[in-house]
Amino acid sequence: MDPDNCLLASNLVSKAYISQGSQALARRRRLIKSLLSQRKLPVEGWDEASIELFIQDAALMDSNNFIDNVGVGEREARVASPLVYRRHYGLAHGIGRSGDVAAEQPKAAGSSLLAKLTNLLVADALSAAGFEDLGAVTVLPLATGMALTVTLLALKATRPAGARYVIWPRIDQKTCLKAIISAGLEAVVVANKLEGDQLRTDEDQIKAEISRLGPENVVCVVTTTSCFAPRAADRVVEVAKLCAAENVGHIVNNAYGVQSAALCKLITSAWRKGRVDAVVQSTDKNFMMNESRLVWNDDLKQRLIQQIAAQELGIAEEVMASRLKELQLLLPDLIPKMSSMKPTLLARLAADAPGLAAKLVTLKAIFPAANAGVMVARRPALVLVDDLEAIRDASHRLRKLLPDVDIDRMVEEHPSMLDVDSFELALAEAKRLMPNLDITNALNTNPSIIFSCQRGSQLIPYDEVPTSAPGI
């Protein structure tokens, strides 16, 4: 139902009712428009109806779903089973063309669109996980081992004709070894060395093997980041530097490492300082894990975050632990969230306890009836700006805008309204959708009516760290 059809429908059903329905449809269309224009994961996830609407619309753009059209040719999609057709929303063409998995399908505009968006959204997810300076990202319809195989084959094609060796720091898991053999290459296994209670990369032995075999005969070194104890992640930065110096390829097997911000940071450092030709990771391991089956509690998460935060500040873990205790005393309401916070944010909060305390006092002075600790726990970025005058100005604007509303209580529960420009747009949108709405009464009794109109792109994510006060 597009706007023209809704207009025609208003001749059949009350115009007011059709208008309400049309606005609901327009809201979903705006979601799709935002996705296509921003090409990033939405701040708030879509409901299933919106997801299915978009996929079904895309499927109807493929030639096998055209009305009054029977295509002929080798690339025509055919689905014999209605059950299979429904299961896949009629998307039957697949992706890619003529051996190029990223190419567009001439007869499948919808499938091609979904494939391109998938690559873009996964790239955005990888950035959110901690990767920086990402290059091209491609989602392959393959398991991790097969993805390694095709990556090895692609890299082999760029190497000298006689290159057939893959230097592989040992890991006791068969997938990577099978991938090397399946690519028609020969694995040269390098034993790891024991350091303390961990097995670590032997860079000297890798260098010796490259020298023995000749760099021109080596396709690449395959390092591994995500692995089981007692083997530690490979020293990918040092190996990347070595590969750059020896002009040898380097593939990082990061199978389920996207879940670790520390590993994402490590790989980013590797391709910044040396050579990394490709990083392979798994979608099912990183994006579809059943959390109820993970032996991973909040205490372990917080210990890992504490270690990374200590590295961010360049201090010992014991010092970081002491600072976190100070932070917990200042912000007890933040404690339940610490196990899921980004280490960078936690490090900034813990860096200056006296300064944080002073800002809490200032916030309390600006909002006397509010619980400043709860407010900051809901939006830590409030105390990470250098100057709180913008918050004071926002307070004055809100009190003038809504004289009959308990602003202190409202800001405590909804700190996002301190972005007054965005909040005013939400008020205007609510009035447009519901002309008879009593704004004051709605905010006092059911504020979600107003805040649901606030645009996602105008909201600051929970763990964003702003550098200036405007648009808090």
VENPEVEN-V535659 format. One record per residue. N is the residue number from 1. SS is DSSP state (H for helix, E for strand, - for the rest). OMEGA is omega as a letter, one per 30 degrees, with the letter a starting at -180 (NA if undefined). D_CENTER is the distance of its C-alpha to the mean C-alpha in whole Angstrom. Layout:
BEGIN
<<N & SS & OMEGA & D_CENTER> <N & SS & OMEGA & D_CENTER>>
END
This chain:
BEGIN
<<1 & - & l & 32> <2 & - & a & 32> <3 & H & l & 34> <4 & H & l & 37> <5 & H & l & 37> <6 & H & l & 37> <7 & H & l & 39> <8 & H & a & 42> <9 & H & a & 41> <10 & - & l & 42> <11 & - & a & 45> <12 & - & a & 45> <13 & - & a & 43> <14 & - & a & 44> <15 & H & a & 42> <16 & H & a & 40> <17 & H & l & 39> <18 & H & l & 37> <19 & H & l & 36> <20 & H & l & 34> <21 & H & l & 33> <22 & H & l & 32> <23 & H & l & 30> <24 & H & l & 28> <25 & H & a & 27> <26 & H & l & 27> <27 & H & l & 24> <28 & H & l & 22> <29 & H & l & 23> <30 & H & l & 21> <31 & H & a & 18> <32 & H & l & 18> <33 & H & l & 20> <34 & H & l & 17> <35 & H & a & 14> <36 & H & a & 17> <37 & H & a & 17> <38 & H & l & 14> <39 & - & l & 12> <40 & - & l & 9> <41 & - & l & 7> <42 & - & l & 10> <43 & - & l & 10> <44 & - & a & 12> <45 & - & l & 12> <46 & - & l & 15> <47 & - & a & 18> <48 & H & a & 19> <49 & H & l & 22> <50 & H & l & 20> <51 & H & a & 18> <52 & H & l & 21> <53 & H & a & 23> <54 & H & a & 21> <55 & H & l & 21> <56 & H & l & 25> <57 & H & l & 25> <58 & H & a & 23> <59 & H & a & 26> <60 & - & l & 29> <61 & - & l & 28> <62 & E & a & 29> <63 & H & a & 33> <64 & H & l & 33> <65 & H & l & 33> <66 & - & l & 35> <67 & - & l & 38> <68 & - & a & 41> <69 & - & l & 40> <70 & - & a & 41> <71 & - & l & 39> <72 & - & l & 41> <73 & - & a & 40> <74 & - & a & 38> <75 & - & l & 34> <76 & - & l & 35> <77 & - & l & 33> <78 & - & l & 35> <79 & - & a & 34> <80 & - & a & 37> <81 & - & l & 36> <82 & H & l & 35> <83 & H & l & 33> <84 & H & l & 31> <85 & H & a & 30> <86 & H & a & 29> <87 & H & a & 27> <88 & - & l & 25> <89 & - & a & 26> <90 & - & l & 28> <91 & - & a & 26> <92 & - & a & 28> <93 & - & a & 28> <94 & - & a & 25> <95 & - & l & 23> <96 & - & a & 25> <97 & E & l & 28> <98 & - & l & 31> <99 & - & l & 29> <100 & E & a & 26> <101 & - & a & 23> <102 & - & a & 21> <103 & - & l & 24> <104 & - & l & 25> <105 & - & a & 27> <106 & - & a & 30> <107 & - & a & 31> <108 & E & l & 28> <109 & H & a & 26> <110 & H & l & 24> <111 & H & l & 23> <112 & H & l & 22> <113 & H & a & 20> <114 & H & l & 18> <115 & H & l & 17> <116 & H & l & 16> <117 & H & l & 14> <118 & H & l & 12> <119 & H & a & 12> <120 & H & a & 11> <121 & H & l & 8> <122 & H & l & 7> <123 & H & l & 8> <124 & H & l & 5> <125 & H & l & 2> <126 & H & l & 5> <127 & H & l & 6> <128 & H & a & 4> <129 & H & l & 5> <130 & - & l & 8> <131 & - & l & 10> <132 & - & l & 12> <133 & - & a & 14> <134 & - & l & 13> <135 & - & a & 15> <136 & - & l & 16> <137 & - & l & 13> <138 & - & l & 15> <139 & - & a & 15> <140 & - & l & 18> <141 & - & a & 20> <142 & - & l & 21> <143 & - & a & 21> <144 & H & a & 20> <145 & H & l & 23> <146 & H & l & 24> <147 & H & l & 21> <148 & H & a & 23> <149 & H & a & 26> <150 & H & l & 25> <151 & H & l & 23> <152 & H & l & 26> <153 & H & l & 29> <154 & H & l & 27> <155 & H & l & 27> <156 & H & a & 31> <157 & - & a & 32> <158 & - & a & 31> <159 & - & l & 33> <160 & - & a & 37> <161 & - & a & 39> <162 & - & a & 40> <163 & - & a & 37> <164 & - & a & 36> <165 & E & l & 35> <166 & E & l & 32> <167 & E & a & 32> <168 & E & l & 30> <169 & E & a & 30> <170 & - & l & 30> <171 & - & a & 28> <172 & - & l & 30> <173 & - & a & 28> <174 & H & a & 29> <175 & H & a & 26> <176 & H & l & 26> <177 & H & l & 30> <178 & H & l & 30> <179 & H & l & 28> <180 & H & a & 30> <181 & H & a & 33> <182 & H & l & 32> <183 & - & l & 31> <184 & - & a & 35> <185 & - & a & 34> <186 & E & a & 36> <187 & E & l & 34> <188 & E & a & 35> <189 & E & l & 34> <190 & E & l & 34> <191 & - & l & 35> <192 & - & l & 33> <193 & E & a & 35> <194 & E & l & 35> <195 & E & a & 34> <196 & - & l & 35> <197 & - & a & 33> <198 & E & l & 30> <199 & E & a & 31> <200 & E & a & 29> <201 & - & l & 29> <202 & - & a & 33> <203 & H & a & 32> <204 & H & l & 36> <205 & H & l & 36> <206 & H & l & 34> <207 & H & l & 36> <208 & H & l & 39> <209 & H & l & 38> <210 & H & l & 37> <211 & H & a & 40> <212 & H & a & 42> <213 & H & a & 40> <214 & - & a & 40> <215 & H & a & 37> <216 & H & a & 38> <217 & H & a & 38> <218 & E & l & 35> <219 & E & a & 32> <220 & E & l & 29> <221 & E & l & 28> <222 & E & l & 25> <223 & E & a & 24> <224 & E & l & 22> <225 & - & a & 19> <226 & - & a & 18> <227 & - & a & 22> <228 & - & l & 24> <229 & - & g & 27> <230 & - & l & 29> <231 & E & l & 27> <232 & - & l & 25> <233 & - & l & 22> <234 & - & l & 24> <235 & - & a & 25> <236 & H & l & 23> <237 & H & a & 23> <238 & H & l & 27> <239 & H & l & 27> <240 & H & l & 25> <241 & H & l & 28> <242 & H & a & 30> <243 & H & l & 29> <244 & H & a & 29> <245 & H & a & 33> <246 & H & a & 34> <247 & - & l & 32> <248 & - & l & 31> <249 & E & a & 28> <250 & E & l & 25> <251 & E & l & 22> <252 & E & l & 20> <253 & E & a & 19> <254 & - & a & 16> <255 & - & l & 16> <256 & - & a & 14> <257 & H & l & 13> <258 & H & a & 10> <259 & H & a & 10> <260 & - & l & 12> <261 & H & a & 11> <262 & H & l & 15> <263 & H & l & 15> <264 & H & l & 12> <265 & H & l & 14> <266 & H & a & 17> <267 & H & l & 16> <268 & H & l & 15> <269 & H & a & 19> <270 & H & a & 20> <271 & H & l & 20> <272 & H & a & 21> <273 & H & a & 24> <274 & - & a & 25> <275 & - & l & 24> <276 & - & a & 21> <277 & - & a & 22> <278 & E & l & 19> <279 & E & a & 16> <280 & E & l & 16> <281 & - & a & 14> <282 & - & l & 14> <283 & H & a & 12> <284 & H & a & 15> <285 & H & a & 15> <286 & H & a & 11> <287 & H & a & 10> <288 & - & a & 13> <289 & - & l & 15> <290 & - & a & 18> <291 & H & a & 17> <292 & H & a & 21> <293 & H & a & 22> <294 & - & l & 20> <295 & - & a & 23> <296 & - & a & 20> <297 & - & a & 22> <298 & H & a & 21> <299 & H & l & 23> <300 & H & l & 22> <301 & H & a & 18> <302 & H & l & 20> <303 & H & l & 22> <304 & H & l & 19> <305 & H & l & 18> <306 & H & l & 21> <307 & H & a & 22> <308 & H & l & 19> <309 & H & l & 20> <310 & H & l & 23> <311 & H & l & 22> <312 & H & a & 21> <313 & H & a & 24> <314 & - & a & 26> <315 & - & l & 28> <316 & - & a & 29> <317 & H & l & 27> <318 & H & l & 31> <319 & H & l & 31> <320 & H & l & 27> <321 & H & l & 28> <322 & H & l & 31> <323 & H & l & 29> <324 & H & l & 26> <325 & H & l & 30> <326 & H & l & 31> <327 & H & a & 27> <328 & H & l & 28> <329 & H & l & 31> <330 & H & a & 30> <331 & - & a & 27> <332 & H & a & 28> <333 & H & l & 26> <334 & H & a & 23> <335 & H & a & 24> <336 & H & a & 22> <337 & H & a & 19> <338 & H & a & 19> <339 & H & l & 18> <340 & H & a & 14> <341 & - & l & 14> <342 & - & a & 13> <343 & H & a & 16> <344 & H & l & 16> <345 & H & a & 16> <346 & H & l & 19> <347 & H & a & 21> <348 & H & l & 21> <349 & H & a & 23> <350 & H & a & 25> <351 & H & a & 26> <352 & - & a & 29> <353 & H & l & 30> <354 & H & l & 33> <355 & H & l & 31> <356 & H & l & 29> <357 & H & l & 32> <358 & H & l & 34> <359 & H & l & 31> <360 & H & l & 31> <361 & H & l & 35> <362 & H & l & 34> <363 & H & l & 32> <364 & H & l & 34> <365 & H & l & 37> <366 & H & a & 35> <367 & - & a & 34> <368 & - & a & 37> <369 & - & a & 37> <370 & - & l & 33> <371 & - & a & 32> <372 & H & l & 30> <373 & H & l & 28> <374 & H & a & 27> <375 & H & a & 25> <376 & H & l & 24> <377 & H & l & 22> <378 & H & a & 21> <379 & - & a & 20> <380 & H & a & 20> <381 & H & a & 20> <382 & H & a & 23> <383 & H & l & 25> <384 & - & l & 23> <385 & - & a & 25> <386 & - & a & 28> <387 & - & a & 30> <388 & - & a & 30> <389 & H & l & 33> <390 & H & l & 30> <391 & H & l & 29> <392 & H & l & 33> <393 & H & l & 33> <394 & H & l & 31> <395 & H & l & 33> <396 & H & a & 36> <397 & H & a & 34> <398 & H & a & 33> <399 & H & l & 37> <400 & H & a & 38> <401 & H & a & 36> <402 & - & a & 37> <403 & - & a & 40> <404 & - & a & 40> <405 & - & l & 37> <406 & - & a & 36> <407 & H & a & 34> <408 & H & l & 33> <409 & H & a & 32> <410 & H & a & 30> <411 & H & l & 28> <412 & H & a & 28> <413 & H & a & 26> <414 & - & a & 24> <415 & H & a & 24> <416 & H & a & 22> <417 & H & l & 25> <418 & H & l & 26> <419 & - & a & 24> <420 & H & l & 27> <421 & H & l & 27> <422 & H & a & 24> <423 & H & l & 26> <424 & H & l & 29> <425 & H & l & 27> <426 & H & l & 26> <427 & H & a & 30> <428 & H & l & 31> <429 & H & l & 29> <430 & H & l & 30> <431 & H & l & 34> <432 & H & a & 33> <433 & H & a & 32> <434 & - & a & 35> <435 & - & a & 38> <436 & - & a & 40> <437 & - & l & 37> <438 & - & a & 38> <439 & H & a & 35> <440 & H & l & 37> <441 & H & l & 38> <442 & H & a & 34> <443 & H & a & 33> <444 & H & a & 35> <445 & H & a & 35> <446 & - & a & 32> <447 & - & a & 29> <448 & H & l & 26> <449 & H & a & 28> <450 & H & a & 28> <451 & H & l & 24> <452 & - & l & 23> <453 & - & a & 24> <454 & - & a & 22> <455 & - & l & 19> <456 & H & a & 16> <457 & H & a & 15> <458 & H & a & 18> <459 & - & l & 17> <460 & - & l & 15> <461 & - & a & 12> <462 & - & a & 14> <463 & - & l & 13> <464 & - & a & 13> <465 & - & a & 16> <466 & - & l & 19> <467 & - & l & 21> <468 & - & a & 24> <469 & - & a & 25> <470 & - & l & 25> <471 & - & a & 23> <472 & - & NA & 22>>
END
